[in-house]
Amino acid sequence: YRLDQQEYGWLGDDATDDEPFIRHQISTLNASSTPWFWLLEKQIKIDGKKPDDKTSEVIGWYILQPTKKEPKDITSWANATDDGVFSRTFDPAGKNLYLVAGGVSRQYTKQAHRLMVLNAISLMAANNMKTVSACLAMPGYLETKSVMDIDPEEYLALTHSNGMPRDAFLAFFVELWPGNHTPMRLLRDGYPPDLRSGGHGVCVCVEMKDYNEIIASIFDKLVQQKNALFGMETLSSETKPTHMNAQLILEDVDG
């Protein structure tokens, strides 16, 4: 709940969920053999206690929904998730993964995000899934519009010389998720309360074709930037996701 407020509180009260609603989401998404709602925990040794005495802190979370709904048919977050209830959209056998929500505590680096993405893609590979999609904000639009007076479609098309989106939020997603990114699709008036995005949203979709290559590329980045994930601040603690596959992945990187 605390991290949900941190990640989405700037969008207004309606953008965050209360604890009972989050519990409902957990019970729905984790009822099948594969858990789709999971946490990243940091285990901290307690000063003055035995080496095995630890406490844990939740530093990240992902809410994922397998669905048969095709990315091209998504018109909004509410449309993709049945308003977050999942009754008509969640399908354990679905071959498309939708990112409902997620985030990592701001005191941790991009590599913690990358670890969560690696776990999600590992689950996708195990379930032979085709795509991952999400409805995102484009919070740089309002400020850019005040300077350049451009339409949201024109803003969405703005890129840097390396092809990355000019909007930092959208660029962050592209950098984190390797694969074949299809053209981003504007969801005009997709979320009116999001004033920074002009009330619009963006549907993003990544096609997963070569899982071995995709997973290897994330591993390479994690290993190259190992110190960012296991820096001096966290050498005395153990950070691990609650999902078994991700625990093994993190231990491999740390070793």
Disulfide bonds with the S-S distance in Angstrom:
none
